[in-house]
Amino acid sequence: MAVSGVDFAAQVDAWCKESEARLTAVFRQSAQDVSSIAQGYLSGDLVKVQTGFLRASVRASKDEMPPINRGAAPKEGQSYSDNFGQIVAVIATAQLGETIYVGWTANYAVFVHYGTTKMPPRPWVSLSAEQWPTVVARNVERAKSLASSQP
């Protein structure tokens, strides 16, 4: 059966839109997964949780790396819950080609990550970032699986 030029163009256009949507989904899901891995390390997987303040200090931006807040420190006796909603909101609006910056703003974040003379490094950011290729590959496979199961 012959396909007219108009039908073919419409099919190619639809395929391109579906491909871009899949790429965007893989990008966003991968960013969220790597951020979740990092938060997992701060939930006792690598870093012992005392107040949760470091984990709660996570911020995301599409403009710049969230800066360390030198005045940000936990209050005595207070515990802090995860602040992942702000990360999800930024990632949900990210477009292909944009950079998503995720950082922890607690005043002691750098010391925990790189260590000091009094404590060993616990490089949760580096360990999470190293997983990017594996996370992306897993999400590509999911996208392909979903695409092949659709009519």
C-alpha positions in Angstrom: 0.0 0.0 0.0 1.4 3.4 -1.0 1.7 6.1 1.6 1.0 9.7 0.4 3.6 12.4 1.2 1.2 14.1 3.6 0.5 10.9 5.6 4.2 10.1 5.7 5.1 13.6 6.9 2.4 13.3 9.6 3.8 9.9 10.7 7.3 11.2 10.9 6.1 14.3 12.8 4.2 12.1 15.3 7.3 9.8 15.7 9.5 12.8 16.4 7.1 14.2 19.1 6.9 10.7 20.7 10.7 10.4 20.7 11.2 13.9 22.3 8.6 13.0 24.9 10.5 9.8 25.7 13.9 11.6 25.9 12.4 14.1 28.2 10.9 11.4 30.4 14.2 9.6 30.6 16.1 12.8 31.4 13.7 13.8 34.2 13.3 10.3 35.7 17.1 9.8 35.7 17.6 13.2 37.4 15.0 12.3 40.0 16.5 8.8 40.5 20.1 10.0 41.1 18.8 12.7 43.5 16.9 9.9 45.3 20.0 7.8 45.5 21.8 10.7 47.1 19.1 11.3 49.6 19.2 7.6 50.4 22.9 7.9 51.3 21.8 10.7 53.7 19.2 8.5 55.2 21.6 6.3 57.0 23.0 4.3 54.0 26.3 6.2 54.2 25.8 9.1 56.5 24.5 8.5 60.0 21.3 10.5 60.6 21.3 12.6 63.7 18.7 15.3 63.0 18.0 15.0 59.3 19.1 18.6 58.7 21.6 17.8 56.0 19.1 15.7 54.1 16.4 18.4 54.5 18.8 21.1 53.1 18.6 19.7 49.6 17.6 22.2 46.9 17.4 22.2 43.2 17.6 24.9 40.5 17.8 25.2 36.8 19.7 28.5 37.1 22.7 27.8 39.4 24.0 25.5 42.1 22.2 26.2 45.3 24.7 27.9 47.6 25.8 26.7 51.0 24.0 28.7 53.6 26.7 29.5 56.2 24.1 30.3 58.8 22.2 27.1 58.3 22.6 24.7 61.1 20.3 22.3 63.0 18.6 23.5 66.1 19.3 21.6 69.3 16.8 18.8 69.8 14.9 19.3 66.6 14.6 16.7 63.8 14.1 17.6 60.2 12.1 15.7 57.5 13.1 15.2 53.9 12.6 18.1 51.5 12.3 16.2 48.3 9.2 17.9 47.0 11.1 21.0 45.9 13.5 18.8 43.9 10.6 17.0 42.2 9.0 20.3 41.2 12.2 21.6 39.6 12.8 18.4 37.7 9.2 18.2 36.5 9.7 21.5 34.6 13.2 20.8 33.2 13.5 20.6 29.5 16.0 18.8 27.4 19.2 20.8 27.2 18.7 22.4 30.6 21.0 21.7 33.5 19.5 20.6 36.8 21.6 21.6 39.8 21.0 19.7 43.0 22.9 20.7 46.1 22.8 20.6 49.9 22.8 23.9 51.6 23.6 22.9 55.2 26.7 24.8 56.5 28.5 21.5 57.1 27.6 19.6 53.9 31.1 20.0 52.4 32.8 18.7 55.6 30.6 15.6 55.6 31.2 15.0 51.9 35.0 15.5 51.9 35.7 14.7 55.5 37.9 16.5 58.0 40.9 15.6 60.1 38.4 14.4 62.7 36.0 12.4 60.4 36.4 10.4 57.2 34.8 11.5 54.0 31.3 10.3 53.1 31.1 11.3 49.5 27.3 10.8 48.9 27.3 13.3 46.0 30.1 11.6 44.1 28.8 8.1 44.7 25.4 9.2 43.4 26.7 11.0 40.3 28.8 8.0 39.4 25.5 6.0 39.0 24.2 8.4 36.3 25.1 6.2 33.3 23.5 3.1 34.9 20.4 5.0 35.9 20.0 6.5 32.4 20.5 3.1 30.8 17.8 1.6 33.1 15.4 4.4 32.2 16.1 4.0 28.5 15.2 0.3 28.8 12.0 1.2 30.6 11.1 3.8 27.9 11.7 1.3 25.2 9.7 -1.4 26.9 6.8 1.0 27.4 7.0 2.2 23.7 7.0 -1.4 22.4 4.0 -2.3 24.5 1.9 0.6 23.1 -0.2 0.0 19.9 
